[in-house]
Amino acid sequence: MKKFCLSIFIVGVLCQFTSILISGCAQIGMPSGGPKDTSAPMLVKASPQINQINFNSNKIVLTFDEFIDLQDVQSNLLVSPVPNQNPVISGGLKSITIKLKDTLLPNTTYSINFGNSIKDINEGNIYKNLCYLFSTGSSIDSLTCTGKVVLAESGKVDSTLLVLLYRNAVDSSVKTRKPNYIARVNGDGTFNFKNLPADEFNIYALKDNDGNKMYSSKKEIFAFNNDRIIVSNKTDSVLLFAYAETKETPIQTSSNDKKTAPTKLQYSSSLVNQKQDLLEPLILSFTSKLKSINTDSIILTDTNYHAISSTSINLDSTSKKIIISNAWSKETMLCLILFKNAFKDSMGLTLSKTDTIRFTTNSTADYGSLKLSFKNIDLSKYPLLQFMEGDVVRWKFKLESTEWFNKLILPGEYEVRLLYDENNNGQWDPGDYLRKLQPEKAITLPQRISVKADWDNERSFIL
């Protein structure tokens, strides 16, 4: 056994003392067959001790009961009040050393939270949110501030957000300097500031994409409270609604691989098994942008090739989609004739020949009916039902009463949001911090809604 442990030590661990080598080896090379270690490391000593008052040191040593591994310390570490320079953190076999680089404020309670950065070296069990607390004054501050952050557009939560407290702040402070206190959002969207002094604060939430702890881009998810909060023995809980004023633009990737240039215009249709949805337009999607279209050469007909005059044909904003709209009748056979000169792209490519697309519209039996009823809904805020495909709104319907019914819903499992469209423009609108305008708020209804074909489906919700 000693020979086996010594081999592990030579390969994986460099140590100065044989006594440490032997005891450490027994833990690193756990014999097979024993129970799995599921316990996180335990803090056995802190020097100076946790909750030390009249603190005047610049070095802290934390000692644990087993070998530890420090990972992603800088992304996990939260120091409050926020220093100008973060402390230097280094790990030993069973210890962590903290060297303070900033001048400490007088009569101030400090906390150093390690998040999920401390793990045991064998199984990776995490010591969650170890917090070292001390005060440069004669007492430890004990006031709290709690609340929740909700994503305004969906009503969901994002546990990667930070909540920021600013003392003596003006409107621009969140953009120009670091906050005084920082807390993480939990998995349920809640947050909890501990060991605060009695004072007034501006409060914000932020998805800190660039790591500078400031609101530096309209693309960052952000939330603000219209009023300052007063931290006291009876601090009210705070509800923040987060939004991104400008959406992230997807990065377009390009390939350097040489491809054979196409010789004809290529497209696909939105038909599913050559059947057309009664509720949606027929869409032709092209692989390249169209320079021109000739609507006289795009003809929707019945099976006797009689043109249907009520058809509307439009090119969308991307110049890659043709939208063909019609008041579709159920169970109808139709033809879409695309003449060779109907389209031309920027390279001058056209269709290689005249194409005829034959299809049939759906029957009402292909759909299910859906009835939704709501209690405690505020109809004065122009509620809007949104049926989602991922983060994209597939369908939307205005709610004008506490009950809503539609007999033509495609079968499937749907995530449905209820948006309070307060300006009644048919879409979600973000907030504007400079104008102190809060975002419009949505609720994702609990559980997905299941719709079966040729079936009456009903759900009730209490908001």
Secondary structure, DSSP 8 states (H G I E B T S, - for coil): -HHHHHHHHHHH---S-HHHHHHHHHHHT--TTS--------EEEEES-TTBSS---SEEEEEESS-EEE-SHHHH-EEES--SS--EEEE-SSEEEEE--S---TT-EEEEE-TT-EEETTT--EETT-EEEEESSSS---EEEEEEEEETTTS---TT-EEEEESS--TTHHHHS--SEEEE--TTSEEEEEEE-SEEEEEEEE--TTSSSS---TTS-EEE-SS-EEESTT---EEEEEB-SS----------S-----SS--EEE--BTTEE-SSS-EEEEESS-EEEE-GGGEEEEETT--B-TT-EEEE-TTSSEEEEE----TT-EEEEEE-TTSEEETT----SS-EEEEEEE--GGGSEEEEEEEES--GGG-EEEEEEETTEEEEEEE--SSEEEEEEE-SEEEEEEEEE-TT-SSS----BTTTTB----EEE-SS-EEE-TT-EEEEEEE-
